[in-house]
Amino acid sequence: MDRDEDARAPLSMEGLGFSYGSRHVLTDVSFEVPKGEVTVLLGPNGAGKTTLFGLITGLLAPQAGQLRIFGRSRDRDGAQVLGKLGIVFQQPTLDLDLSVAQNLAYFAGLRGLSGAQAKDGLRRELERFALWERRDDAVRLLNGGHRRRVEIARACLDAPPILVLDEPTVGLDIPTRRALVADLHARAREEGTAVLWATHLVDEVWPGDRLVVLHEGEVRATGILEEILANTGQTELEAAFDRLTDGEKAA
């Protein structure tokens, strides 16, 4: 990474807007994802999180506003900046009939990694998730938690500086969710990765996390957890979240 990139927010958006026909899904969405921190995009189902991830990852084109990766336009610079992202989508994208290693090797080829880089990354990530011994197993033989670990390992294979994950823990048991959340925090803290984690589960938020609360396509609050609690006059995130996303219920 050059000095100019190091001085800029890994991921930033300003005034993003998107509609499906006459239905506004995102309106004036603006926030940054800093280096070495976990930014939690917290919102109920239907808040617009998946549409926002479609804009970030290039599946959709912004209809308003700007989205930048290390200061460069995602639209103008295309593949050059999207290569900075490691992506885990909400829906599984592994080939169930291929082995764990084959899934990762195929991805490594798409990313243009050398044989040595692919080999090193594959071993590093699978050992991190205690899956090295299962590298030759077909993915369909793995349970849901292990499959999610493989998807995160794949996204991290070339150590991307930005990691974006859309509801990756949906359907997983509590111990597995906690382990995955801990791993993402470790990557941010120890490796300087900028992490954007979309969820509707308040128990996945850690003290010190940066929050972006999204509701009905609008950013209702931003700041670290402690600031959100102070600004809403609450002591628990669940109560603050209710106040920010459902005023009548909170009242």
C-alpha positions, 0 to 999 in steps of 0.5 A: 500500500502506498502512502497516499492510500495509507492516509485515506479511509479504506472505504468511504461513501457520501450521499449514496442513494438507490431505488428499485423503480419508485421504491427508495431503498437507500437515501443519503447514506454516508460513513467511513470504514477506518483501518484496523477497526470493526465497523458494524452496519446494524439494521433490522431486516429490510433496512437496506444493508444487502443493497448497500453491499451490492453497491460496495461490491460492484453488483449494483451501480450507485444512482446518487452519491460517491463510493470510494476505496482508498480515495478512488472511485469504485465506479471509475476505477472498477476492478483496480479498487475492487481487488482491495476487498475480501467479500463474504455474501449473505448467501453461500457461494461455495461449490458443494461438490468441490473440496475445501482446498479446490474452492480456495484454489479456484478463487486464488486463480481468479485473484491472480495469486501465484502458486506459492501465494495460493499455497501459503494463503490456503494453509494459513487460513485453514489452520486459523480455522482448524480446517487444515485436516479437512482440506480434501473433504467435499464442502457438502460434508461440512456443517454450516459453521464450517462452511462459513469459516471456509468462505471467510478463509477464501475471502482472506486468502490474499490478505485484503486490506478491506473485508466486507461481510453481509450477515455471515452468521445467519443460521449459525449457533451461538458458539460458532457466531461468537468464534467468527465475531472474535476472529474478525476482531482479531484481524482488525486489531492484529492485521490492521484490516478494515472490517465492515460487518453487516448484522441485525444481531446486537450481541455481535457488537463489541465495546469499542466497535464503530456502529452505523445504524441503518433503518428504512434506507437511512443512517440513523446514527454513527459512532462507537458503541459508547457514543451511541448509548450516551446519545440515546440515553440508554445503557444497553445496545438493544434499547438504543437500537429500538429507540433508533429504529422504532420510535413508537416502540421505544416511547 
